[in-house]
């Protein structure tokens, strides 16, 4: 068993079980991430334990906290595929659209999502995306701007406690088990532009 797989299983077991297929898909994404990260800056986090906790487990934790059933989800500012790729893997009944304005990162995302039938990639600025989604998810972007996009009335943001203090009051805040001061903030956005 690879170190990635072993550590992921240990970290995730208190929250759920991953199938062999899900583990394989997550491991393939990790291996691709490591290879591509040598040529371009996809993530500054390189320590295996931090990658597993802060990228994979945090993304899957977000998936656990969304309503059950089929959802149409948009991930704004996907970067290296977080939370979009793990979310698509642990929520195969849902459709995940990853929006990334950086063309090189979008190329990586297309390669990473190649074998995920429920994941698509848009190389575009989020402001240029049209359509409505059941949920908008995001991390590592300017949270206030994400709340104003109007792509969904339901928004889930992975942020720090200090970021949270700069935002409107969320409907619910769930502490994230990994990473100091990390929370999942769930919003219901009243005014969505048409």
N, C-alpha and C positions, 0 to 999 in steps of 0.2 A: 504494500500500500504506500502511495506517495506521501510525503510529508504534508503537502497541501490537503489531500483528502483526509488524512488522519486528524489533522488539526481542525479542519472544517467540521468533521463528524463530532469531535469532542466539544467544540464551541456551540454547535447548533442543536445537539441532542436534547438539552432542556426545553427547547422550543418546538421541536418536531422531528420527524423522520424524513430523510431524503431517500428517494428510490435510487437504485443503481444507475438508471438512466439520467436522473437529475445530477447525481454526483459526477458522472462522466461528462455531462455538458458543462458543469461548473469548472471542472478540472481542465477541459479543453479551452475554455475561455481564459482561465488563469495562465495556461501555457502560452497561448497566443499573446496575452497581455505582456508577459515577461519578454518574449521575443521582440515584439514591436516596441516595447519601452526602451530597448537598447538603441533604437534608431530615432525615436521621437519621444517627446515628453508627454506620455499619457497620464502618468501618476508620479508624484514625488514620493509616495509611500512605497517602500520596497521590501521592508522587513516582512517575512511571511506571516507572523502572528498578527501584525497590524493590518496587512492586506486582507487576511481572512476576516478579522473582526470588523474593521472599519469600512471595508468595501462590500464583501459578500454577505456577512451576517447582518449588517445594518440594512442592506438592501432587501434581504429576505424578510427581516423583521417588519419593514414597511409593508411588504406583501401580506404578512399575517394580520396586519391591522386595517386592511381594506375590507369592505364588505365581501362576504362569500358570493360565489356565482360569477357568471361571465361579465367582465367589465371591459370597456374600451378605454385604455389608459394612454396618456401622452407623458413622456419623460422629457422635460425641457433641460437642455444643456447636458446631454448624456456623457460627453467626454469619452472616458474609457469604457463606458457601458454601465455605469452605476447611477441609479438603481435599476435601469432598464433590463439588462441581460439577466441578472439573477431573478428579477421580478418575473420576466417571461418564463424562466425555467421553473420556478416554484408555483406559478399561476398559469399552467398551460391552457386553461379554459378561457383565459382573457387574452385580449389583443393589446400589444404594447407597441406604440409608435415612439421611436427615439428621435428627438430633434437635436441636431448638432450643427452649429454655424461654421465651425472650423472644418474645412474640406478634408484635410488629412485625417482628422479624428473620425469624420463620417466614413471615410474609406475603411478605416480600421473597424468601425461598427458594422459596416456591411459584411466584412469578412467574418466578424465574430457572430453575427446573426444568421449566417448562411444556412445553418441547419436547424434554425428555430422557426417553424412555420407560423407562429403567432407573433413574430417580431418583424417590424419594418423600420427603415431608417430614412429620415428626411434631412438632407444637407441644406439647411435653411435657417434663417433667423426665426426665432419663435414668433416675433411680431408679424411675420409673413405667412404663418400657418393659418389655414382656414379650417373650419369644421368645429364640431363640438365633441367633447369626450366626457365619459362618466367621471373620470378622475384625472387631474394633472398632478404629477409627482416631480420632485426635483431636489437636488442637493448641490452644494458648492456653487450656487449662483446668487445673484442679488434677489433676495426673497421678496422684497416689496415690489420689484418689477414683475416677478412671476405672478404675484397675486393680482396684478392689473391686466394680465394678458387676455382674459375673457375666453379662454379655451374650454373652461369647465367651471361649474359652480362649486365643485368639490376639489380641494387642493390639499395634498399631503407633502409637507416639507421636512426634510432632515436638516436641522439647524443646531447651533449652539444656544445655550441659555442666554448669552449676551446678544445674539442675533434676535432671539425671541422677544427680548425687551424692546426692540425697535419696530415690532410688527403690531398690527391690530390684534385684538384678543382672539385667540383660536377657540374653536368649539371644544377641542380636547387636546391635551398634551400628554404624551406617553414618554417616560424616560427610556432612553435607549441603553440596553445593558452593556454596550461596548463604547469606549471612548469617553473621556472626562467631559462632563457638561453637555452631552449630546441628547437631543430630544426629537421626537417626531411630533410635529404640530399639524393638526387637522383643522382645516378651515372650511366654512361654508361662505362663499363669496356671494353676497346679496346682489350686487349690480354687475352683471356680465354684459359687456357690449355685444351687440348683434353683429 
